[in-house]
Amino acid sequence: MEQPIAEPEGPTRPWQAADAGAPRRAWYAGALQRQSILVGGALLFAVLAVTALAPIITPFDPNLVRPEIQFIRPNAVHLFGTDNFGRDLFSRTVYGARNSLLIGSSVVLMSCVLGTIGGLLAGFYRRLDTVLMGAMDSLMAFPGIVLAVAIMAAIGPRLQNVIIALGIVQIPRVTRLIRSVVFTIVHTQYIEAGRAIGMSDIRILLRHILPNCVSPLIVQATFIFGLAVLGEASLSFLGVGAPPYIPSWGNILGEARVYVRDAPYMMLLPGLALSITILGLNLIGDGIRDWLDPMSVARRLEAHQRTQ
């Protein structure tokens, strides 16, 4: 009986790499040893926990307008005071986290899916490379915030449109990242062997090329998440983001800038929440990059210490 032809084996994934003679460890052991991942994860978990418990820990409706108590300074009832419409700032900030994180996760999903598809096609098919990269370079020629503002001005200030605008800004960056990874492995021996035994292009892309794009894509996704949250705040701060009646960190900061001299406390909590979220995401991204990249300085130092 004719034996089936075994598929060529690709390079070992970064999280599968192991030193010769070293005891086998769980795949997550390296991640748990990195302080940046632990600290960033703790910060992000705190933000997510507050967001999930919003109906329980918020004492007021975030959109409840009470003009008789506007500009109340922080006290025992209103922990962070009230705004120019008498709305509780603590409640609005907590509920605003939901919209900001929703926008961030949606932008990550949109940009990573479309950018990965574009990068795989551009890197694998040279004829498509010129067309796709020309379009991506045209988008990257504009500063990100300027392009997002232009898109929002054209399609209108809605929550869904904020996701579309920020996703379009990030798609070229993901596309170029995946394309560069594909270029490094598309002419390797195991890809050529797959073509020689008659594997289809789709199978080669999905089974042997796409898995090698996962680790850089995960790192890029964490940074995109932070940039999307910050981008939403920037658009809302400029008045072209989410509608004013939707609580978000950018809307709160945009309204507070008018009263920064008379009521500076209005910017305290949303600004702090935004900073903590961005810091946590960046720490997680840096830690994952050092963990998954076998050529990083941190991984080299660890390998050097184990050999001594």
C-alpha positions as MATLAB code, in Angstrom:
seq = 'MEQPIAEPEGPTRPWQAADAGAPRRAWYAGALQRQSILVGGALLFAVLAVTALAPIITPFDPNLVRPEIQFIRPNAVHLFGTDNFGRDLFSRTVYGARNSLLIGSSVVLMSCVLGTIGGLLAGFYRRLDTVLMGAMDSLMAFPGIVLAVAIMAAIGPRLQNVIIALGIVQIPRVTRLIRSVVFTIVHTQYIEAGRAIGMSDIRILLRHILPNCVSPLIVQATFIFGLAVLGEASLSFLGVGAPPYIPSWGNILGEARVYVRDAPYMMLLPGLALSITILGLNLIGDGIRDWLDPMSVARRLEAHQRTQ';
ca = [
       0.000    0.000    0.000;
       1.300    3.426   -0.893;
       2.185    5.457    2.142;
       0.732    8.999    2.387;
       3.198   11.802    1.928;
       3.858   13.622    5.158;
       3.511   17.364    5.085;
       6.722   19.327    5.568;
       7.309   20.590    9.039;
       7.599   24.322    9.517;
       9.869   26.131   11.935;
       9.258   25.702   15.608;
       6.975   28.323   17.080;
       8.576   30.685   19.638;
       6.437   29.336   22.478;
       7.421   25.765   21.516;
      11.143   26.424   21.621;
      13.089   24.624   24.317;
      16.744   24.487   25.187;
      18.481   21.151   24.765;
      18.434   19.208   28.002;
      16.200   21.756   29.744;
      13.189   20.371   31.642;
       9.903   20.783   29.806;
       7.789   23.601   31.208;
       4.225   24.672   30.696;
       3.772   27.052   27.757;
       2.671   29.883   30.038;
       5.571   29.538   32.492;
       7.656   32.123   30.645;
       4.794   34.602   30.624;
       4.226   34.319   34.372;
       7.894   35.111   35.019;
       7.687   38.488   33.304;
       6.813   41.345   35.601;
       5.586   43.569   32.775;
       2.913   41.009   31.820;
       1.860   40.537   35.447;
       1.689   44.257   36.223;
      -0.008   45.128   32.951;
      -2.450   42.251   33.344;
      -3.302   43.361   36.871;
      -3.999   46.926   35.708;
      -6.119   45.766   32.782;
      -7.974   43.257   34.954;
      -8.824   46.022   37.426;
     -10.261   48.152   34.618;
     -12.256   45.205   33.254;
     -13.548   44.326   36.730;
     -14.752   47.875   37.331;
     -16.403   47.863   33.917;
     -18.175   44.562   34.548;
     -19.418   45.724   37.954;
     -20.617   49.111   36.670;
     -24.338   48.591   37.523;
     -23.393   47.615   41.085;
     -20.739   50.160   42.020;
     -22.193   53.254   40.334;
     -24.674   55.154   42.532;
     -26.345   57.188   39.748;
     -27.476   56.919   36.161;
     -24.594   58.233   34.012;
     -27.022   60.287   31.872;
     -29.141   61.654   34.730;
     -29.224   65.454   34.296;
     -29.657   67.526   37.472;
     -28.886   71.201   36.802;
     -29.405   72.121   40.459;
     -26.198   70.284   41.484;
     -23.896   71.161   38.604;
     -20.195   71.668   39.361;
     -20.404   69.986   42.758;
     -16.892   69.275   43.986;
     -15.977   65.729   45.097;
     -17.741   64.735   48.329;
     -19.122   61.670   50.088;
     -22.147   61.444   47.764;
     -20.485   62.319   44.451;
     -17.024   60.815   44.788;
     -15.589   62.750   41.856;
     -18.078   65.582   41.703;
     -20.574   66.491   39.003;
     -20.210   68.056   35.573;
     -21.814   71.076   33.919;
     -25.147   69.218   33.621;
     -25.143   67.856   37.164;
     -24.261   64.320   36.045;
     -22.211   62.147   38.384;
     -18.647   61.956   37.024;
     -17.830   58.667   38.728;
     -20.803   56.936   37.104;
     -20.045   58.451   33.703;
     -16.388   57.411   33.850;
     -17.190   53.834   34.835;
     -19.818   53.450   32.117;
     -17.554   55.280   29.687;
     -15.012   52.485   30.119;
     -17.474   50.100   28.494;
     -17.700   52.129   25.315;
     -13.977   52.847   25.191;
     -13.032   49.177   25.643;
     -15.717   48.096   23.176;
     -14.282   50.416   20.567;
     -10.739   49.215   21.292;
     -11.580   45.514   20.983;
     -13.654   46.088   17.839;
     -10.845   48.028   16.170;
      -8.395   45.237   17.048;
     -10.689   42.612   15.531;
     -11.353   44.622   12.370;
      -7.765   45.659   11.713;
      -6.216   42.278   12.541;
      -8.625   40.257   10.378;
      -8.503   42.535    7.331;
      -4.815   43.376    7.759;
      -3.850   39.715    8.075;
      -5.742   38.798    4.916;
      -4.145   41.677    3.019;
      -0.664   40.883    4.344;
      -0.914   37.194    3.445;
      -2.054   37.971   -0.083;
       0.529   40.718   -0.616;
       3.399   38.617    0.668;
       2.443   35.400   -1.152;
       1.324   36.799   -4.517;
       3.789   39.311   -5.928;
       1.291   40.599   -8.492;
      -1.068   41.686   -5.722;
       1.762   43.156   -3.694;
       2.124   46.288   -5.810;
      -1.608   47.061   -5.793;
      -2.241   46.330   -2.111;
       0.883   48.073   -0.846;
       0.143   51.081   -3.013;
      -3.247   51.403   -1.334;
      -1.755   50.864    2.138;
       0.994   53.408    1.539;
      -1.611   55.936    0.403;
      -3.454   55.529    3.719;
      -0.246   55.692    5.750;
       0.754   58.925    4.014;
      -1.704   60.750    6.279;
      -1.175   61.080   10.034;
      -3.464   58.657   11.824;
      -5.556   61.207   13.708;
      -5.935   63.399   10.606;
      -7.160   60.443    8.547;
      -9.576   59.414   11.313;
     -10.976   62.951   11.598;
     -11.451   63.113    7.815;
     -13.297   59.789    7.785;
     -15.516   60.836   10.691;
     -16.303   64.124    8.967;
     -17.403   62.187    5.900;
     -19.516   59.451    7.537;
     -20.796   61.241   10.640;
     -20.288   61.001   14.431;
     -21.578   57.577   15.455;
     -20.083   54.883   17.670;
     -19.920   52.406   14.774;
     -18.258   55.006   12.578;
     -15.553   55.572   15.191;
     -14.697   51.864   14.957;
     -14.593   52.040   11.150;
     -12.412   55.160   11.119;
      -9.873   53.848   13.638;
      -9.886   50.419   11.992;
      -9.019   51.911    8.612;
      -6.138   53.784   10.234;
      -4.664   50.578   11.719;
      -5.236   48.163    8.822;
      -2.160   49.322    6.803;
       0.132   48.785    9.786;
      -1.080   45.220   10.325;
      -0.875   44.528    6.597;
       2.741   45.613    6.365;
       3.636   43.605    9.479;
       2.120   40.363    8.170;
       3.581   40.975    4.707;
       7.076   41.277    6.169;
       6.646   37.986    8.060;
       5.400   36.219    4.926;
       8.365   37.527    2.927;
      10.790   35.943    5.399;
       9.334   32.433    5.099;
       7.659   32.201    1.690;
      10.862   30.968    0.008;
      12.045   28.637    2.753;
      12.610   24.963    2.064;
       9.527   23.640    3.817;
       7.259   25.976    1.795;
       8.950   24.886   -1.417;
       8.526   21.262   -0.338;
       4.817   21.846    0.216;
       4.472   23.199   -3.294;
       6.445   20.246   -4.661;
       4.047   17.682   -3.169;
       1.056   19.533   -4.609;
      -0.316   21.424   -1.608;
      -2.762   24.181   -2.529;
      -1.916   27.820   -1.884;
      -4.750   28.121    0.642;
      -3.429   25.176    2.637;
       0.105   26.529    2.611;
      -1.109   29.949    3.739;
      -3.375   28.696    6.507;
      -1.354   25.763    7.801;
       2.276   26.789    7.401;
       2.450   30.576    7.000;
      -0.367   31.954    9.144;
       0.784   30.204   12.380;
       4.135   31.962   12.067;
       2.323   35.307   11.990;
       0.506   34.729   15.281;
       3.166   35.926   17.725;
       3.908   39.306   16.053;
       0.179   39.763   15.467;
      -0.590   39.275   19.173;
       1.986   41.873   20.135;
       0.696   44.316   17.524;
      -2.888   43.734   18.700;
      -2.082   44.887   22.232;
      -0.601   48.128   20.927;
      -3.515   48.627   18.522;
      -5.913   48.220   21.453;
      -4.187   51.020   23.329;
      -3.988   53.230   20.249;
      -7.686   52.655   19.537;
      -8.718   53.648   23.068;
      -6.516   56.723   22.847;
      -7.779   57.478   19.327;
     -11.406   57.324   20.452;
     -10.617   59.728   23.266;
      -8.869   62.063   20.813;
     -11.771   62.039   18.349;
     -14.346   62.618   21.084;
     -12.153   65.329   22.589;
     -12.171   67.091   19.205;
     -15.939   66.701   18.938;
     -15.995   64.283   15.984;
     -16.148   60.996   17.885;
     -19.023   59.351   19.716;
     -22.202   61.457   20.155;
     -22.231   63.603   23.327;
     -25.052   61.599   24.941;
     -22.894   58.424   24.931;
     -20.552   58.387   27.940;
     -16.952   57.778   26.967;
     -13.638   58.950   28.329;
     -13.071   61.183   25.335;
     -16.481   62.854   25.661;
     -15.943   63.524   29.364;
     -12.500   65.019   28.730;
     -13.835   67.051   25.799;
     -16.536   68.615   27.968;
     -14.128   69.153   30.853;
     -11.621   71.161   28.816;
     -14.026   74.108   28.701;
     -14.174   74.246   32.500;
     -10.594   73.256   33.276;
      -9.979   76.441   35.285;
     -13.181   76.414   37.304;
     -13.584   72.644   37.720;
     -10.251   70.882   37.121;
     -11.503   67.784   38.962;
     -13.677   66.950   35.930;
     -10.590   65.740   34.060;
      -9.053   63.787   36.938;
     -10.840   60.423   36.898;
     -11.288   59.887   33.122;
      -7.704   60.976   32.501;
      -6.443   58.600   35.190;
      -8.549   55.720   33.840;
      -7.252   56.339   30.313;
      -3.642   56.437   31.519;
      -3.977   53.206   33.532;
      -5.553   51.365   30.608;
      -2.922   52.487   28.097;
      -0.114   51.684   30.550;
      -1.481   48.201   31.205;
      -1.848   47.406   27.494;
       1.646   48.655   26.682;
       3.190   46.621   29.510;
       1.396   43.502   28.308;
       2.533   44.141   24.730;
       6.168   44.616   25.749;
       6.100   41.498   27.904;
       4.518   39.326   25.226;
       7.013   40.569   22.673;
       9.959   39.579   24.880;
       8.297   36.260   25.693;
       7.492   35.177   22.133;
      10.475   36.612   20.277;
      13.426   34.198   20.594;
      15.793   36.892   19.286;
      14.850   39.523   21.871;
      17.465   40.795   24.304;
      15.517   39.464   27.288;
      15.323   35.936   25.844;
      19.039   35.983   25.043;
      19.900   37.019   28.597;
      17.717   34.232   29.986;
      19.370   31.668   27.731;
      22.805   32.942   28.740;
      21.972   32.668   32.442;
      20.705   29.093   32.034;
      23.950   28.025   30.342;
      26.050   29.296   33.220;
];
